[in-house]
Amino acid sequence: MRCYFSSDKSGPPDQTGPGFVSFVIPELKITFRARYNGTAAACEYAGLLALLEFVEINPMVFEGKVLEVFGDSFDVVNQVNDRLSCRADLADYRRLALLMRERIPYTIDWIPPAENPAGPRSFSL
């Protein structure tokens, strides 16, 4: 089952501030969007973790499904896949994503922002 995550944060990327996290599961017609306060990278991880938590608390819906996760955050995707080092301030987010992978087998791949249905362009406020 294909799932998508994204985030949207204005202001300087390394400055903590308000943003949004989102995920979409098209097959189930599920769309989630919530406010999140953090750096741009923290918001990106929060989008992934919100999706994974949703999957975990709804095991009957996802039982027997192959979970394919797509995100437009190059850094998050490559950090979770051990292709890119992770900054110390993001290590706890990455650790949670990896712990979730032990409980919920999933693959994670990058998708261009313009093709991500969870991306900020897909929402109107």
Secondary structure, 3 states (H helix, E strand, C coil): CEEEEEEEECCCCCCCEEEEEEEEEHHHCEEEEEEEEECHHHHHHHHHHHHHHHHHHCHHHHCCCCEEEEECCHHHHHHHCCCCCCCHHHHHHHHHHHHHHHHCCEEEEECCHHHCCCCHHHCCC
